[in-house]
Amino acid sequence: MRFPLALTLQIAKHITRNRLQGNARFAMVLQLEPLHTCNLTCTGCGRIREYSTSLKDLVPLEQCLAAAAECDAPMVSICGGEPLIYPKIEELVAGLREQGRIIYICTNGVFMRKKMREYLASAYGPALEPQVVQLLSEGLITDKEAAQIRNADPAARSKVTIKPTKWMYWNVHVDGLEYTHDLIVEREGVFKECVLAIRMAKILGYQVATNTTVYKETDPAELEQMFQFLSALHVDGHTISPGYDYDAAKKDMVKRLGRDPKDFFLTRDLVREKFKDIQRWGEQFTLFGTPVYLEFLAGKRELPCSAWAIPTYNVRGWKAPCYVMTEGHYGSYQEVLTKVQWERYGTKDGVALNPKCENCMMHSGYEPSGALSTSLRDTWVNMRFNFGSRPKPYPASPELTRSAYNGVTVGKGHLAEAKAAVNRELAGAKSAYQRHDEPDHAHETGASNGSCGNGSSPERDALLAKVKERGTVEAKAD
Ligand code: SF4
């Protein structure tokens, strides 16, 4: 099976109960955003821009748990912002488990190893020593960290931690191989850290999924290589979705990066072009979700939007109508169900009912339509897909690993490239956001070897400003 039986049965029970109760609309997955603060500034992220004035706000723990109880979704995706920054993340995970929910922690991966070391310190005993030895031998923890785990003090031993369980997945954000991923998250070294965290999680018995957003510049061949690499790491499953052109992300792109959003976000036709191989990938790799949604992405059918099935709760309340578009915030999920004019959103026979829905094919709107379809054919196709055998892990090989580390590891870091430009070692550089179709000057100058891995937003912005300024001066001189 692609998804563990107990979890599948819990979801099936939830759908059956709601149908028997005559509920036309009900929650399947709660997108819970306990905060919007993040340690990264990913290029396509709408959250850190839309909620830029409330980045310091937190949803209190009790309110998070009450939101989950109110909408009663069997699955909760804890996202944000970066959820591992939330001070009560461990208590939140424990509380949601007490409610019997399936949990996804959507993380950029940077703090995962820290959280897993805390788990090790709290649970350490002879039974965990073999894993500690393996982590040490594979360079996933240091000698000092191993000593801290083995000799944990009472405070560390009594700390609530995030433990491995079949009811929880780390859901790691990976948008491509090293160069692309680090470019999109705007920080070098993040891809490498994600891979270390995934390897550590698998050794410790956690379930790991990955989530990937596809943009206009995403190369489908690279995506396939990425799935091969992640599969070889024994990742348990993948979600993939086209990006949505958030208003806030578009504005940021113009203002901060000087880029045209049309170069970055996808139209419907382009989504279908990018996803034309998605059904084959669904056979080869453990894609989570339904084959019906994959058919939709591949352009083989239309679906209505069911955004009410994936509600979002955050510092301002229940965001509506959907995870990506905001027309208002409500006080309860019930209000969202009854007050939003659902007939104004999504598409009908492929025609947008709202201009903002025109290019949206996001899983947060359309995936539940695939899962909740009542057609006999769709039910059969979904069941066959999920109950069918799980694709085997892709064979690991040195070539596969080498192809994955195609960025800062081999001297192709985008920030180092900008630094080189500022230092005048890189004649003719225009932008720190050069993509793969542009020359690899940093490699030639030897300017990048991973030493420019800071990537903090102010540093990057300062570099960009200087590069731009220099370009203007040089253009005037010409
Ligand atoms: S089509 Fe997309 S943007 Fe429109 S309501 Fe549905 S999920 Fe939101």
Residues whose N, C-alpha, C, O or C-beta is under 5 A from the ligand:
A	BS01	SF4	C305 A307 P321 C322 M325 Y345 G346 K356 C357 C360 S364 G365
